[in-house]
Amino acid sequence: MFTTRPEIAGTFGVVSSTHWLASQTAMSVLERGGNAFDAAVAGGFVLQVVEPHLNGAGGEVPILFWSERERAIRSVCGQGPAPALADPALFRNMGLDLVPGIGLLPATVPGAFGAWMTMLRDHGTWTLADVMAPAIAYARDGYPVVPRISQAILAVRELFEREWRDSAQVWLPDGRVPRPGSLHVQPGLARTYTRIVEEAQSAGSTRVQQIDAALHCWYRGFVAREIDRYCRTQAVRDTTGERHTGLLRHEDMAGWQADVEAPLTLDFGRYTVAKCDIWSQGPVFLQQLGMLRHAGLEDHVPTSPGFVHRIAEAAKLAMADRMAWYGDPRFVPSAAAGLLDETYLRERAALIGAAASTEIRPGAVAGQPARVPDLAAAERTLQAADIRFGVGEPTFAALPPVQEWAEREIFVGDTCHLDVIDRDGNMVAATPSGGWLSSSPVIPALGFALNTRLQMTWLEAGLPNSLAPGKRPCTTLSPSLALRDGEPYMVFGTPGGDQQDQWSVAFFLRHAVHGMNLQEAIDAPAWHIDHFPGSFWPRQTVRNRISVESRFPGETIDALRAAGHEVRVGEPWSEGRMSACSRERDNRGRLVLRAGANPRGMQGYAVGR
């Protein structure tokens, strides 16, 4: 198969991410003696700087990793919970049916910093100062603006100039949208991270003491205090059209830490795939694999209607279960075991027929009927929604045709991804997101914005993902890790919100079932379905839509329409932003590493040697 670039292969280390600077930063750490955990943290902080339209310091990150020393897979939950003040009644009293998609009201505890630091402390070897140095340098000295950043700023320019003037100070230097290719600086963020490093170095002499001191700075020290002050005192315009102060407080920050836990897993032939627990949408991936175990995918090439239809219909069923059953297992009984039960998955697979389903069909788990949200309430919000400044995720469908460099949008994404494998076989997959430049105003004393992940909860009572103080919203963020024949094999993932556990499933099946190498499986024509209430404000429900790249054969598109799918044909390279790295032993026992990266958007790169 033709590929846009070669699959990277080597023995020393490999990295793949959604931005070349993050990939090269992580690889430089490996070259200088750091391990995969050091490299991932350094690359992750660089992503906050160079992809500010897709993630930021005030965001979140789930991480999956394999520790060669411990011979175990672990998940790090960097998804912070709702503030103590975030009671559904508060939003109801505002006349709202949904949590707003931008502003201060939807902020949760920003968990990315805690998750990265926890993994670095427990498994890394580098100091805090060393892993933070590349991100600080890019924020202080400048990084090249990619076209998508310019597009994102252009789309919300009016909001910044009229309402979020602190954001305008950062993102509209001299009152102008930064041009693609120009160097942009974020001095406020550089100062914040420099202060954390300096305070940490003053607080302790050892690597671990300094990392713990950095965590204290963020969650109990000056960062938490400034977030508290800003949320209390600043009334910010949000998607309600009104101005509101925030709910996040110092006490919310101080009471949180990143959890390290065992992931959920499911077997598929030679493979065992690990995903984050049911506080994420990760089990959607596993449910699809379980339904497709006996679907005969090996008889249908990846561009055939048989391949696409079967996976699309499994995705519909899994996403219906997500709507009805997924939520924070600290607050609601976990349905994960029932959803991944072999008998249940076989029964769900039996619902996949020759025709496209137009129904949203969650299943009954352990004899309990599904409880679904009032989708009519979301529809009322949609009808009254002011979407001039985007929706809850940073996907800007309508861009003003002002500058000649404001190129037409060619992909959808709201997140970043990073994979690393080192020469010892340690593996990391991470999907950072939240705190986008368009999510909420820049806090001037800190130089970054807060996340808006609370918009993914429901205000309706009695649902697994209903809003409650201290409860984690069910995130779409979903890194992946796979074993093969019981040995650690691959880390992979993609941005894309509700599409993450669709694009990554199709990628995995192209590789695992049809033997495509990593780059071939990434480059192959891709698609996604919409057949569920969206996770982001205004939570529109779409049914039976499948969006496919125009590179699919015409016969496949015709056959999908004949099967009853509402087919939308997109640009030839418009679906997915996969990254992947793998490891395996050759016949002499040597570790061989491989990597591939997404060509869509002209930004992601894999590196290695």
C-alpha positions in Angstrom: 0.0 0.0 0.0 1.2 3.6 -0.7 2.0 5.5 2.4 2.7 9.2 2.9 6.0 8.4 4.8 7.9 5.3 6.0 7.1 3.4 9.1 10.0 4.4 11.5 12.1 1.5 12.8 15.0 1.3 15.3 16.3 -0.2 18.5 17.1 2.8 20.6 13.8 4.6 21.0 10.7 5.8 19.1 8.2 8.7 19.6 5.0 9.7 17.8 2.8 12.7 18.5 0.5 15.2 17.0 3.2 17.9 16.7 6.8 17.5 15.4 8.2 19.7 18.2 6.8 17.4 20.9 8.0 14.3 19.1 11.5 15.7 18.7 11.6 17.0 22.3 10.7 13.6 23.7 13.3 11.9 21.4 15.9 14.3 22.6 15.3 13.2 26.1 15.8 9.6 25.1 19.0 10.6 23.3 20.3 12.2 26.5 19.7 9.2 28.7 16.1 9.8 29.9 13.6 7.0 29.9 10.1 6.8 28.3 8.5 8.5 31.3 10.9 11.4 31.3 10.5 11.8 27.6 6.7 11.7 27.7 6.5 14.3 30.4 8.8 16.7 28.6 6.9 16.1 25.3 3.6 16.5 27.1 4.5 19.9 28.5 5.7 21.1 25.1 2.3 20.1 23.6 0.7 22.5 26.0 2.7 25.3 24.5 2.8 24.5 20.7 -0.7 23.2 20.4 -2.6 25.7 22.6 -5.7 25.4 20.5 -6.0 21.7 21.5 -4.7 21.6 25.1 -3.2 23.7 27.8 -1.7 23.9 31.3 -5.2 24.0 32.9 -6.3 20.9 31.2 -6.3 17.2 31.8 -4.6 14.0 30.6 -5.3 10.3 31.0 -2.1 8.2 30.7 -1.5 4.5 30.1 2.0 3.0 30.5 3.9 -0.2 30.7 6.7 -0.4 33.3 9.3 -2.9 32.3 10.7 -2.9 35.8 7.3 -3.7 37.3 6.1 -5.8 34.3 2.6 -4.2 34.6 0.2 -1.8 32.8 -1.0 1.2 34.8 -3.4 4.0 34.2 -3.0 7.5 35.5 -6.2 9.4 35.9 -5.5 13.1 35.2 -9.2 13.9 35.0 -10.0 16.3 37.8 -13.4 16.3 39.6 -16.2 18.8 39.7 -15.8 21.7 42.3 -17.7 21.3 45.6 -19.9 24.2 44.5 -21.0 22.5 41.3 -24.4 21.5 42.3 -27.0 20.8 39.5 -29.5 23.0 41.3 -27.2 26.0 40.8 -27.3 25.5 37.1 -31.0 24.8 37.1 -31.6 28.0 39.0 -29.9 29.8 36.1 -32.5 28.3 33.8 -30.0 26.0 32.2 -30.6 22.5 30.8 -26.9 21.9 30.2 -23.6 23.0 31.7 -22.1 25.8 29.4 -19.4 24.9 27.0 -17.0 27.8 27.6 -16.3 30.2 30.4 -15.5 29.5 34.1 -18.6 27.5 35.1 -17.6 24.3 33.5 -14.1 24.1 35.0 -12.9 21.0 36.9 -9.7 20.6 38.9 -7.0 20.8 36.3 -5.5 17.3 36.5 -2.8 17.3 33.7 -0.1 18.8 35.9 -0.7 16.2 38.7 -0.8 13.3 36.3 2.4 14.2 34.5 4.2 14.9 37.8 3.0 11.6 39.5 4.3 9.5 36.6 7.6 11.5 36.5 8.1 11.1 40.3 7.3 7.4 40.5 8.9 6.2 37.2 11.1 8.9 35.7 14.8 9.6 36.3 15.1 13.3 35.3 14.7 16.3 37.5 11.7 18.7 37.3 13.9 21.4 35.9 15.2 19.3 33.1 11.8 18.0 31.9 10.3 21.4 32.1 13.1 23.3 30.3 11.9 22.7 26.7 8.4 23.9 27.4 9.6 26.9 29.3 12.0 27.8 26.4 9.3 27.5 23.8 6.9 29.6 25.8 9.6 32.3 26.6 11.4 32.4 23.3 8.7 31.5 20.8 7.5 28.6 18.7 6.2 28.5 15.1 2.4 29.0 14.8 0.7 26.3 12.8 -2.2 27.4 10.5 -4.8 25.7 12.8 -3.8 28.0 15.7 -4.3 31.1 13.5 -7.7 29.7 12.4 -8.7 29.0 16.0 -7.8 32.5 17.2 -9.5 34.1 14.2 -12.7 32.2 15.0 -12.9 33.7 18.5 -11.3 37.1 17.9 -14.5 39.0 18.5 -15.0 37.3 21.8 -11.4 38.0 22.9 -11.6 41.7 21.8 -15.0 42.4 23.4 -15.1 40.1 26.4 -12.0 38.1 27.2 -9.4 40.9 27.0 -6.8 39.0 29.0 -6.9 36.4 26.3 -6.6 39.1 23.6 -3.4 40.2 25.3 -1.8 36.7 24.8 -3.4 35.6 21.5 -3.8 38.9 19.6 -0.3 40.6 19.9 -0.5 44.1 18.6 -4.2 43.5 18.0 -3.5 41.0 15.2 -4.1 37.3 14.7 -0.6 35.6 14.6 0.3 34.6 11.0 1.1 30.9 10.3 4.8 30.4 10.6 5.4 33.4 12.8 7.0 32.9 16.2 4.6 33.3 19.1 5.5 33.7 22.8 3.6 33.0 26.0 5.6 34.8 28.7 3.0 34.5 31.4 3.0 30.7 31.1 6.8 30.7 31.0 6.9 32.7 34.2 4.5 30.4 36.0 6.5 27.3 35.1 9.8 28.9 35.9 8.4 30.0 39.3 7.3 26.4 40.0 10.7 25.1 39.2 12.5 27.7 41.3 10.2 27.2 44.3 10.5 23.4 44.0 14.3 23.6 43.9 14.3 25.8 47.0 12.0 23.4 48.8 14.0 20.2 48.4 17.4 18.8 47.4 16.3 15.5 45.9 14.4 14.8 42.6 11.4 13.4 44.4 11.3 16.2 46.9 11.3 18.8 44.2 8.5 17.1 42.2 6.4 16.9 45.4 7.1 20.5 46.0 5.9 21.3 42.4 2.7 19.4 43.1 2.3 21.5 46.2 2.8 24.7 44.3 0.1 23.8 41.8 -2.6 22.3 44.0 -2.0 24.1 47.4 0.3 27.0 46.6 0.3 30.1 44.4 -1.3 28.4 41.4 -4.3 27.2 43.4 -4.6 30.5 45.2 -4.6 32.5 41.9 -7.2 30.2 40.3 -9.4 30.6 43.4 -9.1 34.4 43.3 -9.8 34.6 39.6 -12.9 32.4 39.8 -14.3 34.3 42.8 -13.8 37.8 41.4 -14.1 37.6 37.6 -17.4 37.5 35.9 -16.9 35.9 32.4 -19.2 35.6 29.5 -20.0 32.0 28.5 -22.3 30.2 26.2 -25.4 31.3 28.1 -24.7 34.8 26.8 -24.4 36.1 30.4 -21.3 36.7 32.6 -20.7 34.3 35.5 -18.0 33.8 38.1 -16.4 30.4 38.5 -16.9 27.6 41.0 -13.4 26.2 41.4 -11.8 26.9 44.7 -8.4 26.4 46.5 -10.0 23.6 48.6 -11.0 21.7 45.4 -7.4 21.8 44.2 -5.9 20.9 47.6 -8.1 17.9 48.0 -7.2 16.2 44.7 -4.4 13.9 43.5 -3.9 11.8 40.4 -5.0 8.1 40.8 -2.8 5.3 39.5 -4.8 2.2 38.9 -5.1 -1.0 36.9 -6.8 -0.5 33.5 -9.7 -2.4 32.0 -8.6 -5.1 29.4 -10.2 -7.3 26.8 -8.7 -10.1 24.6 -9.0 -10.1 20.8 -7.2 -13.0 19.2 -3.4 -12.6 19.9 -4.0 -9.2 21.5 -5.0 -7.9 24.9 -6.0 -4.2 24.7 -5.9 -2.0 27.8 -8.0 1.1 28.3 -8.8 3.6 31.1 -11.7 2.7 33.4 -15.3 3.7 32.9 -14.7 7.3 34.0 -13.4 7.6 30.4 -15.0 6.4 27.2 -12.1 3.9 26.9 -14.5 0.9 27.3 -16.2 1.9 24.1 -13.1 0.6 22.3 -13.2 -2.7 24.2 -16.9 -3.2 23.7 -16.5 -2.8 19.9 -13.7 -5.4 19.9 -15.8 -7.8 21.9 -18.7 -7.5 19.5 -16.4 -7.9 16.5 -14.5 -10.9 17.6 -16.5 -13.2 15.3 -17.5 -10.7 12.7 -15.3 -12.2 10.0 -13.5 -9.0 9.4 -10.6 -10.9 7.9 -12.8 -11.6 4.9 -13.4 -7.8 4.2 -10.6 -5.6 3.1 -10.4 -2.3 5.0 -11.9 -0.2 2.2 -14.8 -2.5 1.7 -18.4 -1.8 2.8 -18.4 -5.0 4.8 -15.5 -3.8 7.0 -16.8 -0.3 7.5 -20.5 -1.3 8.1 -19.7 -3.9 10.8 -17.4 -1.6 12.7 -19.8 1.3 12.3 -22.7 -0.7 13.7 -20.7 -1.9 16.6 -19.7 1.7 17.4 -23.4 2.7 17.5 -24.1 0.0 20.1 -21.1 0.8 22.2 -21.8 4.6 22.1 -25.4 3.9 23.2 -24.0 2.1 26.2 -21.7 4.9 27.0 -24.6 7.3 27.1 -26.5 5.0 29.5 -23.9 3.4 31.7 -20.6 5.3 31.9 -19.7 7.4 34.9 -17.3 7.9 37.8 -17.1 4.5 39.7 -16.6 6.3 42.9 -20.1 7.7 42.7 -22.1 5.0 40.9 -21.7 1.2 40.7 -19.4 0.4 37.8 -21.1 -1.3 34.9 -17.8 -2.2 33.3 -17.8 -5.9 34.1 -21.3 -6.3 32.7 -20.6 -4.3 29.6 -17.5 -6.4 28.9 -19.0 -9.7 29.7 -18.7 -12.2 26.8 -22.3 -13.2 26.8 -23.5 -9.6 26.9 -21.2 -8.7 24.0 -22.3 -11.7 22.0 -26.0 -10.6 22.5 -25.1 -7.0 21.4 -23.2 -8.3 18.3 -26.3 -10.2 17.3 -28.1 -6.9 16.8 -25.7 -6.0 14.0 -27.6 -6.7 10.8 -27.2 -6.0 7.1 -29.0 -2.7 7.3 -27.9 0.4 9.2 -29.6 1.0 12.5 -31.5 4.2 13.0 -32.2 3.6 16.7 -30.1 4.4 19.7 -30.1 1.1 21.5 -28.4 0.9 24.9 -28.4 -2.6 26.5 -29.7 -3.9 29.8 -26.8 -4.8 32.1 -27.0 -7.4 34.8 -30.8 -7.4 34.4 -31.0 -3.6 35.0 -32.6 -1.5 32.3 -30.7 1.4 30.8 -31.3 4.9 32.0 -30.9 7.5 29.2 -30.7 11.3 29.4 -33.6 13.6 28.4 -32.3 14.4 24.9 -35.1 16.8 24.4 -33.5 19.1 26.9 -30.3 19.2 24.9 -32.4 19.9 21.8 -33.9 22.9 23.5 -30.4 24.2 24.3 -29.3 23.6 20.7 -32.2 25.6 19.3 -31.3 28.6 21.5 -27.6 28.2 21.3 -25.3 31.0 20.3 -22.5 29.2 18.5 -20.7 32.2 17.0 -17.7 31.5 19.1 -17.6 27.8 18.6 -19.1 24.9 20.5 -17.8 23.2 23.6 -14.8 21.6 21.8 -12.5 23.7 19.7 -13.9 22.8 16.3 -14.5 25.8 14.2 -16.8 24.8 11.4 -17.3 28.3 10.1 -14.3 30.6 9.7 -14.5 34.2 8.5 -12.9 34.4 5.0 -10.7 37.3 6.0 -7.0 36.5 5.6 -5.7 34.6 2.6 -3.8 32.2 4.9 -7.0 31.2 6.8 -7.1 27.9 4.9 -10.2 25.8 4.8 -10.5 23.3 7.7 -9.4 19.9 6.7 -9.7 18.0 10.0 -11.6 18.0 13.2 -9.8 17.7 16.5 -9.8 19.0 20.0 -6.9 17.2 21.7 -3.3 16.0 21.4 -1.6 12.6 21.6 1.8 11.3 22.4 3.4 7.8 22.4 6.9 6.9 23.6 8.9 3.6 23.8 12.5 3.5 25.1 15.3 1.0 24.5 14.4 -0.8 27.7 10.8 -1.4 26.5 9.0 1.1 28.8 5.9 2.4 27.0 3.7 5.5 27.4 0.5 6.6 25.7 -1.1 9.9 26.7 -3.9 12.0 25.4 -3.7 15.6 26.8 -6.6 18.0 26.3 -8.6 20.8 27.9 -7.6 24.3 28.8 -7.7 25.3 25.1 -7.1 28.9 24.2 -10.9 29.2 23.4 -12.2 27.4 26.5 -12.0 30.2 29.0 -10.1 33.5 29.5 -6.4 33.5 30.2 -5.8 34.0 34.0 -3.3 36.9 33.6 -1.2 36.1 36.7 -0.7 32.5 35.4 -0.8 32.8 31.7 -3.2 29.9 31.0 -6.9 29.1 30.8 -8.9 26.6 32.7 -10.6 23.5 31.2 -14.3 23.1 30.5 -14.7 19.4 31.0 -17.7 19.7 33.3 -19.8 20.3 30.1 -19.7 16.6 29.6 -22.0 15.9 32.6 -25.8 15.9 32.6 -27.8 18.1 34.9 -30.6 15.5 35.0 -30.5 13.4 38.2 -30.1 9.7 38.4 -27.7 9.1 35.4 -24.3 7.6 35.8 -22.8 10.7 34.4 -25.0 13.2 36.3 -23.2 16.2 37.7 -22.3 16.0 41.4 -19.8 17.9 43.5 -16.4 16.0 43.6 -17.4 13.7 40.8 -15.3 13.2 37.7 -17.1 13.9 34.4 -16.9 11.0 32.0 -14.2 12.1 29.6 -13.8 11.3 25.9 -10.0 11.2 26.3 -8.8 7.7 25.6 -5.2 6.5 25.1 -4.6 2.8 24.2 -2.1 0.1 25.0 -2.0 -3.4 23.6 -0.2 -6.6 24.5 0.5 -9.3 21.8 0.9 -12.9 22.9 1.0 -11.7 26.4 3.9 -9.3 25.8 3.8 -5.5 25.7 3.4 -4.5 22.1 1.9 -1.2 21.1 0.8 2.3 22.4 -1.5 4.4 20.3 -4.2 7.0 20.2 -5.7 10.0 18.6 -7.5 13.3 19.3 -11.0 13.7 18.2 -13.5 13.8 21.1 -16.3 11.3 20.4 -14.3 10.0 17.4 -11.3 8.8 19.4 -12.6 5.3 20.1 -13.8 5.1 16.5 -10.6 6.1 14.6 -8.4 4.1 16.9 -10.6 1.0 16.7 -10.4 1.0 12.9 -6.7 1.6 13.0 -6.2 -1.3 15.3 -8.2 -3.7 13.2 -6.5 -2.7 10.0 -3.2 -3.5 11.8 -4.2 -6.5 13.9 -6.6 -8.3 11.4 -5.2 -7.2 8.0 -1.5 -6.9 8.9 -1.0 -3.4 7.7 2.1 -1.8 9.3 1.6 1.2 11.6 2.0 3.8 8.9 -0.2 2.0 6.4 -3.0 1.6 9.1 -2.8 5.3 9.9 -2.8 6.4 6.2 -5.7 4.2 5.1 -9.0 5.9 4.3 -10.9 6.5 7.6 -14.4 7.4 8.8 -16.5 8.1 11.9 -20.2 7.8 12.8 -22.5 10.2 14.6 -25.3 8.3 16.3 -25.4 9.6 19.9 -25.7 12.8 21.8 -22.4 14.7 21.5 -20.3 14.9 24.5 -19.7 18.7 24.2 -22.1 21.6 24.5 -24.7 22.0 23.0 -24.8 18.1 22.9 -26.6 17.7 19.6 -28.0 14.2 18.9 -27.4 12.9 15.4 -28.5 9.6 14.1 -27.2 7.2 11.5 -24.6 9.5 10.0 -21.3 8.3 8.7 -18.6 10.6 7.5 -16.1 9.0 5.1 -13.0 10.3 3.4 -13.4 10.7 -0.4 -10.6 8.3 -0.9 -12.9 5.4 -0.3 -13.9 3.5 -3.5 -17.2 4.8 -5.0 -18.6 1.3 -4.8 -18.1 1.3 -1.0 -19.8 4.6 -0.6 -22.7 3.4 -2.8 -23.0 0.2 -0.8 -23.1 2.0 2.5 -25.9 4.2 1.2 -27.7 1.2 -0.1 -27.5 -0.3 3.4 -29.3 2.7 4.9 -26.4 4.8 6.1 -26.6 8.6 5.8 -23.2 9.0 4.1 -21.3 12.3 4.2 -18.2 12.4 1.9 -15.5 14.6 3.3 -12.1 15.8 2.1 -9.6 13.0 1.1 -7.5 13.4 4.3 -10.1 14.6 6.9 -10.6 11.7 9.3 -8.3 10.9 12.2 -5.0 12.0 13.8 -3.6 8.7 14.9 -0.1 8.2 16.5 1.3 4.8 17.3 4.5 3.1 18.5 5.2 -0.7 18.8 7.9 -3.0 20.2 8.7 -6.7 19.6 11.6 -9.1 19.9 13.3 -10.4 16.8 14.4 -14.1 16.4 17.6 -13.2 18.3 15.8 -11.6 21.2 16.6 -8.0 20.3 14.0 -5.3 20.9 12.8 -3.8 17.6 10.8 -0.5 17.9 8.5 1.0 15.3 6.4 4.1 14.9 4.0 5.9 12.6 2.2 9.2 12.7 -0.7 11.0 11.1 -0.1 13.0 7.9 -3.5 14.8 8.1 -3.0 18.4 9.0 0.7 18.3 8.2 1.7 18.4 11.8 2.1 15.0 13.4 5.5 13.2 13.2 7.1 10.0 14.3 10.8 9.9 15.1 13.2 7.3 16.3 16.4 5.4 15.7 
